[in-house]
Amino acid sequence: MKVLDVTMKLTDELADQVRAIAGVELVVPADEGQLDEALPQAEIVLGELLPEQFARATKLRWMMSGGSGIDRHLFPALIESGVTLVSAKGQVGPHLAEHALALLLAVTRGIGKAVRHRTWDTKWPIRDTSWELTGRTLGIIGFGGTGRALAKRAAAFDMRIVTVDPEEVEQPEHVEACWKMDRLFDLLSQSDVVAVCAPLTPETENMFDREAFQQMQNHAILINVTRGKIMDEAALLEALEKGYIGGAGLDVTPLEPLPEDHPLWNFDNVVLTPHTAGASPLRLQRLIELVCENLRRDLAGEPLLSVIDKRLGY
């Protein structure tokens, strides 16, 4: 089985974990010339291919994206082909969930304001507006790996948790309700915190429009650690300016990179990070463990894990 590392750039140690599987031949090209030479023989690709590269990979059976969100890597030929697409979904939940909580606490405890203003004069304004999470309602949009990891952590803060997801999902004991997407506005209207943990698809793009923001409570905090284009930019700015919502913690924004003069930087009740939630020293090792498990499954004729429905986009 010929496996080609296109964009993962495995270290020697991680590459050796793949090569240790009997029957696997791993190629890590040193340059574009070696990559072009290896593509026609590759059965498995680790990483993402451009459309012109995909056209040359005539023996390809499945490919493994290094990210959990694959919206940027889907193209018509891949969608229509019989090539199976696997992603890192289910592997990134812990660090995205931790980042979501960091953003939430930075907003609700006034940390963002303290760092921004660097003066002791903010002491009482911060104290007067700080919350506890205890007893607050967290609404999670998208109950996959990230949503589940966030719910588990939020339960430790004694939060009430409700979720929406387009699929039938298993409901953990610490989650009060798992609704379908037709109850999105119910979730928005009763949540003190709304966390976006969904992938970007045609159905979720601009989901947070003016109507959605107006369904939220005027003290509610929006947290987004997945995809910025799930929020309509004009609607987000209006919601913050007019007080439809109480603030936001955003690792992703509708426009990236966010220009230095963008108005989002200026809100005292908004904490921004530059798309860093996906960072973890454990991420690549978890990814390689998934790659190795799927290679073993392939060799044994068993179903692969973390397979993407290419038409649904998740």
RATAWO-V168389 format. One record per pair of residues at least 12 apart in sequence whose ideal C-beta (glycine too) atoms are under 8 Angstrom apart, sorted by the first residue. I is the first residue (numbers start at 1). J is the second residue. D is the distance in Angstrom with one decimal. If there is no record, write none. Layout:
# RATAWO-V168389
i=I j=J d=D
i=I j=J d=D
This chain:
# RATAWO-V168389
i=1 j=23 d=5.6
i=1 j=24 d=5.3
i=1 j=25 d=6.7
i=1 j=43 d=5.6
i=1 j=44 d=6.6
i=1 j=295 d=7.2
i=1 j=298 d=7.1
i=1 j=299 d=6.8
i=2 j=25 d=5.2
i=2 j=27 d=6.8
i=2 j=38 d=7.8
i=2 j=41 d=5.2
i=2 j=42 d=5.5
i=2 j=43 d=5.1
i=2 j=44 d=7.3
i=2 j=59 d=7.7
i=3 j=18 d=6.5
i=3 j=24 d=5.7
i=3 j=25 d=6.7
i=3 j=26 d=4.8
i=3 j=27 d=7.0
i=3 j=42 d=7.2
i=3 j=43 d=7.1
i=3 j=44 d=4.4
i=3 j=45 d=7.7
i=3 j=46 d=6.5
i=3 j=295 d=7.1
i=4 j=26 d=7.9
i=4 j=27 d=5.1
i=4 j=29 d=7.4
i=4 j=35 d=7.7
i=4 j=38 d=5.2
i=4 j=39 d=7.0
i=4 j=42 d=3.9
i=4 j=44 d=7.1
i=4 j=45 d=5.2
i=4 j=46 d=6.9
i=5 j=26 d=6.6
i=5 j=27 d=7.0
i=5 j=28 d=4.6
i=5 j=29 d=7.5
i=5 j=46 d=4.7
i=5 j=47 d=6.4
i=6 j=29 d=7.9
i=6 j=35 d=6.8
i=6 j=45 d=5.5
i=6 j=46 d=6.4
i=6 j=47 d=3.6
i=6 j=48 d=6.8
i=6 j=49 d=6.2
i=6 j=53 d=7.5
i=7 j=46 d=7.7
i=7 j=47 d=3.2
i=7 j=48 d=5.5
i=7 j=66 d=6.6
i=8 j=46 d=4.8
i=8 j=47 d=4.9
i=8 j=66 d=5.4
i=8 j=284 d=7.8
i=8 j=287 d=7.5
i=10 j=28 d=6.2
i=10 j=46 d=7.5
i=10 j=284 d=8.0
i=10 j=288 d=7.2
i=14 j=284 d=6.6
i=14 j=285 d=7.3
i=14 j=288 d=4.9
i=15 j=28 d=5.8
i=17 j=288 d=5.6
i=17 j=292 d=6.0
i=18 j=288 d=6.9
i=18 j=291 d=6.5
i=18 j=292 d=6.2
i=18 j=295 d=7.0
i=21 j=292 d=6.1
i=21 j=295 d=5.3
i=21 j=296 d=6.3
i=21 j=299 d=7.5
i=22 j=299 d=7.9
i=23 j=299 d=5.5
i=24 j=295 d=5.7
i=24 j=299 d=7.8
i=27 j=42 d=7.5
i=35 j=53 d=7.9
i=36 j=56 d=7.5
i=39 j=53 d=6.0
i=39 j=56 d=4.6
i=39 j=57 d=4.9
i=40 j=56 d=5.9
i=40 j=57 d=6.9
i=40 j=58 d=5.9
i=40 j=59 d=6.9
i=41 j=59 d=6.2
i=42 j=57 d=5.4
i=42 j=59 d=6.4
i=42 j=60 d=5.9
i=43 j=59 d=5.4
i=43 j=60 d=6.5
i=43 j=61 d=5.2
i=44 j=60 d=7.6
i=44 j=61 d=6.6
i=44 j=62 d=5.9
i=44 j=63 d=7.0
i=44 j=64 d=7.4
i=44 j=295 d=7.1
i=44 j=298 d=7.4
i=45 j=57 d=6.6
i=45 j=60 d=6.1
i=45 j=62 d=7.9
i=45 j=63 d=4.0
i=45 j=64 d=7.1
i=46 j=63 d=7.5
i=46 j=64 d=5.2
i=46 j=66 d=7.6
i=46 j=291 d=6.3
i=47 j=63 d=7.5
i=47 j=64 d=7.4
i=47 j=65 d=7.3
i=47 j=66 d=5.9
i=48 j=63 d=7.6
i=48 j=65 d=5.7
i=48 j=66 d=7.3
i=48 j=73 d=4.5
i=49 j=63 d=6.6
i=49 j=78 d=7.8
i=51 j=75 d=5.0
i=51 j=77 d=5.9
i=51 j=78 d=7.7
i=54 j=75 d=7.5
i=54 j=77 d=5.9
i=54 j=78 d=6.0
i=54 j=81 d=7.9
i=54 j=83 d=7.9
i=55 j=77 d=6.8
i=60 j=83 d=5.3
i=61 j=83 d=6.6
i=61 j=84 d=6.8
i=61 j=298 d=7.9
i=62 j=83 d=6.2
i=62 j=84 d=3.8
i=62 j=85 d=7.1
i=62 j=86 d=6.1
i=62 j=294 d=7.8
i=62 j=298 d=7.4
i=62 j=304 d=6.6
i=63 j=83 d=6.3
i=63 j=84 d=7.6
i=63 j=85 d=6.1
i=63 j=86 d=7.1
i=64 j=86 d=4.6
i=64 j=87 d=7.4
i=64 j=290 d=7.7
i=64 j=291 d=5.8
i=64 j=294 d=7.0
i=65 j=85 d=6.8
i=65 j=86 d=7.0
i=65 j=87 d=4.5
i=65 j=88 d=6.7
i=65 j=308 d=7.7
i=66 j=88 d=6.1
i=66 j=287 d=6.3
i=67 j=87 d=6.6
i=67 j=88 d=5.8
i=67 j=92 d=7.8
i=67 j=278 d=7.3
i=68 j=87 d=5.5
i=68 j=88 d=4.7
i=68 j=89 d=4.4
i=68 j=90 d=7.7
i=68 j=91 d=6.9
i=68 j=92 d=4.7
i=68 j=145 d=7.2
i=68 j=146 d=7.6
i=68 j=199 d=7.6
i=69 j=87 d=7.8
i=69 j=199 d=5.4
i=69 j=200 d=6.4
i=69 j=226 d=6.6
i=69 j=227 d=6.2
i=70 j=85 d=6.7
i=70 j=87 d=5.2
i=70 j=199 d=7.8
i=70 j=308 d=5.8
i=70 j=313 d=6.9
i=70 j=314 d=7.9
i=71 j=199 d=6.7
i=71 j=200 d=4.3
i=71 j=201 d=7.0
i=71 j=227 d=7.0
i=71 j=313 d=6.0
i=74 j=310 d=6.4
i=74 j=313 d=6.6
i=78 j=310 d=6.7
i=79 j=310 d=4.6
i=79 j=311 d=6.5
i=84 j=304 d=6.4
i=84 j=307 d=6.1
i=85 j=307 d=7.2
i=85 j=308 d=4.4
i=85 j=310 d=5.5
i=86 j=290 d=7.9
i=86 j=294 d=6.2
i=86 j=304 d=5.7
i=86 j=305 d=7.4
i=86 j=306 d=5.2
i=86 j=307 d=5.7
i=86 j=308 d=6.7
i=87 j=306 d=5.7
i=87 j=308 d=5.3
i=88 j=283 d=7.9
i=88 j=286 d=7.8
i=88 j=287 d=5.5
i=88 j=290 d=6.9
i=88 j=306 d=7.0
i=89 j=144 d=6.3
i=89 j=145 d=5.7
i=89 j=306 d=5.2
i=89 j=308 d=7.5
i=89 j=314 d=7.2
i=90 j=144 d=7.4
i=90 j=145 d=4.2
i=90 j=290 d=7.8
i=90 j=305 d=7.6
i=90 j=306 d=5.4
i=91 j=145 d=7.2
i=91 j=283 d=7.1
i=91 j=286 d=4.6
i=91 j=287 d=5.9
i=91 j=290 d=6.0
i=91 j=306 d=7.5
i=92 j=145 d=6.8
i=92 j=146 d=6.7
i=92 j=278 d=6.1
i=92 j=280 d=7.7
i=92 j=283 d=6.8
i=93 j=144 d=7.7
i=93 j=145 d=3.7
i=93 j=146 d=4.6
i=93 j=147 d=7.9
i=93 j=148 d=6.4
i=93 j=149 d=3.4
i=93 j=150 d=7.7
i=94 j=149 d=5.3
i=94 j=280 d=7.2
i=94 j=282 d=7.8
i=95 j=277 d=6.7
i=95 j=278 d=6.9
i=95 j=279 d=6.7
i=95 j=280 d=3.9
i=95 j=282 d=7.7
i=95 j=283 d=6.9
i=96 j=146 d=4.6
i=96 j=149 d=7.0
i=96 j=150 d=7.6
i=96 j=197 d=7.4
i=96 j=225 d=4.9
i=96 j=226 d=7.3
i=96 j=277 d=5.0
i=96 j=278 d=6.8
i=97 j=146 d=6.1
i=97 j=149 d=3.7
i=97 j=150 d=4.1
i=97 j=152 d=7.5
i=97 j=153 d=5.4
i=98 j=153 d=7.2
i=99 j=225 d=5.4
i=99 j=251 d=6.0
i=99 j=273 d=7.3
i=99 j=276 d=7.3
i=99 j=277 d=3.7
i=100 j=146 d=7.9
i=100 j=150 d=5.4
i=100 j=195 d=5.7
i=100 j=197 d=7.6
i=100 j=223 d=5.1
i=100 j=225 d=4.8
i=100 j=249 d=7.4
i=100 j=251 d=8.0
i=100 j=277 d=7.2
i=101 j=150 d=7.3
i=101 j=153 d=5.8
i=101 j=154 d=7.4
i=102 j=249 d=8.0
i=103 j=223 d=5.5
i=103 j=225 d=7.3
i=103 j=249 d=2.8
i=103 j=250 d=7.2
i=103 j=251 d=6.6
i=103 j=271 d=5.5
i=103 j=273 d=7.0
i=104 j=133 d=7.5
i=104 j=193 d=6.1
i=104 j=195 d=7.9
i=104 j=221 d=6.3
i=104 j=223 d=5.5
i=104 j=249 d=5.6
i=106 j=249 d=6.2
i=106 j=271 d=4.4
i=107 j=221 d=5.4
i=107 j=247 d=4.9
i=107 j=248 d=7.3
i=107 j=249 d=5.0
i=107 j=269 d=6.6
i=107 j=270 d=7.7
i=107 j=271 d=5.4
i=108 j=130 d=6.4
i=108 j=131 d=4.4
i=108 j=133 d=6.9
i=108 j=221 d=6.6
i=109 j=126 d=7.7
i=109 j=130 d=5.4
i=109 j=131 d=7.8
i=110 j=122 d=7.2
i=110 j=125 d=7.7
i=110 j=126 d=3.3
i=110 j=127 d=7.7
i=110 j=129 d=6.6
i=110 j=130 d=5.5
i=111 j=271 d=7.6
i=112 j=268 d=7.7
i=112 j=269 d=7.9
i=112 j=270 d=7.4
i=112 j=271 d=3.8
i=113 j=125 d=7.5
i=113 j=126 d=5.9
i=113 j=268 d=5.5
i=113 j=269 d=7.9
i=114 j=126 d=6.3
i=116 j=268 d=6.9
i=131 j=192 d=7.9
i=133 j=154 d=7.4
i=133 j=157 d=4.2
i=133 j=158 d=7.3
i=133 j=159 d=5.4
i=133 j=193 d=7.8
i=134 j=157 d=6.6
i=134 j=158 d=4.5
i=134 j=159 d=7.4
i=135 j=158 d=6.5
i=135 j=159 d=7.4
i=135 j=160 d=7.0
i=136 j=159 d=5.4
i=136 j=160 d=7.1
i=136 j=192 d=4.1
i=136 j=193 d=6.3
i=137 j=159 d=7.0
i=137 j=160 d=4.6
i=137 j=161 d=7.6
i=137 j=162 d=6.6
i=137 j=190 d=5.7
i=137 j=191 d=4.9
i=137 j=192 d=5.1
i=137 j=193 d=7.3
i=138 j=150 d=7.8
i=138 j=151 d=7.5
i=138 j=154 d=4.9
i=138 j=159 d=4.7
i=138 j=160 d=7.0
i=138 j=161 d=5.0
i=138 j=162 d=7.5
i=138 j=191 d=6.5
i=138 j=192 d=7.3
i=138 j=193 d=4.8
i=138 j=194 d=8.0
i=138 j=195 d=6.4
i=139 j=162 d=5.4
i=139 j=163 d=7.2
i=139 j=164 d=7.6
i=139 j=187 d=4.1
i=139 j=188 d=6.6
i=139 j=190 d=7.3
i=139 j=191 d=3.3
i=139 j=193 d=7.0
i=139 j=194 d=4.8
i=139 j=195 d=7.0
i=140 j=161 d=6.7
i=140 j=162 d=7.4
i=140 j=163 d=4.4
i=140 j=164 d=7.7
i=140 j=195 d=5.1
i=140 j=197 d=5.6
i=141 j=163 d=7.5
i=141 j=164 d=5.7
i=141 j=184 d=7.3
i=141 j=187 d=7.3
i=141 j=194 d=6.9
i=141 j=195 d=6.9
i=141 j=196 d=5.2
i=141 j=197 d=6.3
i=141 j=198 d=5.2
i=141 j=207 d=7.7
i=142 j=163 d=8.0
i=142 j=164 d=7.8
i=142 j=165 d=6.1
i=142 j=196 d=7.0
i=142 j=197 d=4.2
i=142 j=198 d=3.1
i=142 j=199 d=7.0
i=142 j=204 d=8.0
i=142 j=226 d=7.2
i=143 j=163 d=4.4
i=143 j=164 d=7.5
i=143 j=165 d=4.2
i=143 j=169 d=4.8
i=143 j=178 d=6.1
i=143 j=197 d=7.3
i=144 j=165 d=7.5
i=144 j=197 d=6.9
i=144 j=198 d=7.9
i=144 j=199 d=7.8
i=144 j=314 d=7.3
i=146 j=197 d=4.2
i=146 j=225 d=7.1
i=146 j=226 d=6.7
i=147 j=163 d=6.2
i=147 j=165 d=7.4
i=147 j=195 d=7.5
i=147 j=197 d=3.9
i=147 j=198 d=7.9
i=148 j=172 d=7.2
i=150 j=195 d=5.9
i=150 j=197 d=6.1
i=151 j=163 d=7.0
i=151 j=172 d=6.7
i=151 j=174 d=6.5
i=151 j=175 d=5.5
i=152 j=172 d=7.5
i=152 j=174 d=7.0
i=155 j=174 d=3.8
i=155 j=175 d=7.9
i=159 j=193 d=7.7
i=160 j=176 d=5.8
i=161 j=174 d=6.5
i=161 j=175 d=4.7
i=161 j=176 d=6.0
i=162 j=175 d=7.3
i=162 j=176 d=5.5
i=162 j=177 d=4.6
i=162 j=178 d=7.9
i=162 j=179 d=7.0
i=162 j=187 d=5.6
i=162 j=190 d=7.3
i=162 j=191 d=7.0
i=163 j=175 d=6.1
i=163 j=177 d=7.0
i=163 j=178 d=5.0
i=163 j=179 d=6.9
i=163 j=187 d=7.5
i=164 j=178 d=7.7
i=164 j=179 d=4.9
i=164 j=180 d=6.7
i=164 j=181 d=5.5
i=164 j=183 d=6.0
i=164 j=184 d=5.4
i=164 j=187 d=5.3
i=165 j=178 d=6.6
i=165 j=179 d=7.9
i=165 j=180 d=7.3
i=165 j=181 d=7.3
i=166 j=180 d=6.9
i=166 j=181 d=5.2
i=166 j=203 d=7.3
i=181 j=203 d=7.9
i=184 j=207 d=7.8
i=184 j=212 d=7.4
i=185 j=212 d=7.6
i=185 j=215 d=4.8
i=188 j=212 d=6.3
i=188 j=215 d=4.0
i=188 j=216 d=5.0
i=188 j=220 d=7.9
i=189 j=215 d=5.2
i=189 j=216 d=7.3
i=189 j=217 d=7.1
i=190 j=217 d=7.9
i=191 j=216 d=7.3
i=191 j=217 d=7.3
i=191 j=220 d=6.0
i=192 j=217 d=6.8
i=192 j=219 d=6.9
i=192 j=220 d=5.7
i=192 j=221 d=7.2
i=193 j=220 d=6.6
i=193 j=221 d=5.0
i=193 j=223 d=6.4
i=194 j=216 d=6.4
i=194 j=220 d=6.0
i=194 j=221 d=7.3
i=194 j=222 d=5.3
i=194 j=223 d=7.0
i=195 j=223 d=4.4
i=195 j=224 d=7.6
i=195 j=225 d=7.7
i=196 j=208 d=7.6
i=196 j=222 d=7.3
i=196 j=223 d=6.8
i=196 j=224 d=4.1
i=196 j=225 d=7.2
i=196 j=226 d=5.7
i=196 j=227 d=7.7
i=196 j=230 d=5.5
i=196 j=231 d=7.7
i=197 j=225 d=7.1
i=197 j=226 d=5.9
i=198 j=226 d=6.0
i=198 j=227 d=7.6
i=198 j=230 d=6.4
i=199 j=226 d=6.5
i=199 j=227 d=6.7
i=199 j=313 d=6.1
i=199 j=314 d=4.4
i=200 j=226 d=7.3
i=200 j=227 d=3.8
i=200 j=229 d=5.6
i=200 j=230 d=6.1
i=200 j=313 d=7.4
i=201 j=312 d=6.7
i=201 j=313 d=4.1
i=201 j=314 d=6.5
i=202 j=313 d=7.5
i=204 j=227 d=7.5
i=204 j=230 d=5.0
i=205 j=229 d=5.4
i=205 j=230 d=6.6
i=206 j=229 d=7.1
i=206 j=230 d=7.4
i=206 j=231 d=7.5
i=206 j=232 d=4.5
i=206 j=235 d=7.9
i=207 j=230 d=5.2
i=207 j=231 d=7.7
i=208 j=222 d=7.4
i=208 j=230 d=6.1
i=208 j=231 d=4.3
i=208 j=232 d=6.1
i=208 j=235 d=6.4
i=208 j=236 d=6.7
i=209 j=232 d=4.7
i=209 j=235 d=4.9
i=210 j=232 d=7.3
i=210 j=235 d=4.5
i=210 j=238 d=6.5
i=210 j=239 d=7.7
i=212 j=235 d=7.5
i=213 j=235 d=5.6
i=213 j=236 d=7.3
i=213 j=238 d=7.3
i=213 j=239 d=3.7
i=213 j=244 d=4.7
i=213 j=245 d=6.1
i=214 j=239 d=7.8
i=214 j=244 d=5.6
i=216 j=239 d=7.6
i=216 j=244 d=6.4
i=216 j=245 d=5.1
i=217 j=245 d=7.8
i=217 j=246 d=7.7
i=218 j=243 d=5.6
i=218 j=244 d=6.3
i=218 j=245 d=6.7
i=218 j=246 d=6.4
i=219 j=245 d=8.0
i=219 j=246 d=4.1
i=220 j=245 d=5.3
i=220 j=246 d=5.6
i=221 j=245 d=7.2
i=221 j=246 d=5.7
i=221 j=247 d=5.1
i=221 j=248 d=6.5
i=221 j=249 d=6.6
i=222 j=245 d=5.8
i=222 j=247 d=7.6
i=222 j=248 d=4.4
i=222 j=249 d=7.5
i=222 j=250 d=7.6
i=223 j=248 d=7.3
i=223 j=249 d=4.7
i=223 j=250 d=7.6
i=224 j=248 d=7.5
i=224 j=249 d=7.7
i=224 j=250 d=5.2
i=224 j=251 d=6.8
i=224 j=252 d=5.6
i=225 j=251 d=4.7
i=225 j=252 d=6.8
i=225 j=277 d=4.3
i=226 j=252 d=6.5
i=227 j=252 d=5.8
i=228 j=250 d=7.4
i=228 j=252 d=3.8
i=228 j=253 d=4.3
i=228 j=254 d=4.7
i=228 j=255 d=7.3
i=228 j=256 d=6.0
i=229 j=254 d=5.5
i=231 j=253 d=7.8
i=231 j=254 d=5.6
i=232 j=254 d=7.1
i=233 j=253 d=7.8
i=233 j=254 d=3.9
i=233 j=255 d=6.4
i=236 j=248 d=7.5
i=236 j=254 d=7.0
i=236 j=264 d=7.8
i=237 j=263 d=6.0
i=237 j=264 d=7.2
i=240 j=264 d=8.0
i=240 j=267 d=5.4
i=240 j=269 d=7.2
i=240 j=270 d=6.6
i=246 j=269 d=6.4
i=247 j=267 d=7.4
i=247 j=269 d=3.3
i=247 j=270 d=6.0
i=247 j=271 d=8.0
i=248 j=267 d=7.8
i=248 j=269 d=7.3
i=248 j=270 d=4.9
i=248 j=271 d=7.6
i=249 j=270 d=7.6
i=249 j=271 d=4.8
i=250 j=264 d=7.4
i=250 j=270 d=6.9
i=250 j=271 d=7.4
i=250 j=272 d=5.4
i=250 j=273 d=7.6
i=251 j=272 d=7.8
i=251 j=273 d=4.8
i=251 j=274 d=7.8
i=251 j=275 d=5.9
i=251 j=276 d=6.4
i=251 j=277 d=4.2
i=252 j=275 d=5.7
i=252 j=277 d=7.8
i=253 j=272 d=7.2
i=256 j=275 d=6.3
i=257 j=274 d=6.9
i=258 j=272 d=7.0
i=258 j=274 d=7.5
i=290 j=305 d=6.4
i=290 j=306 d=6.3
i=293 j=305 d=6.3
i=294 j=306 d=7.7
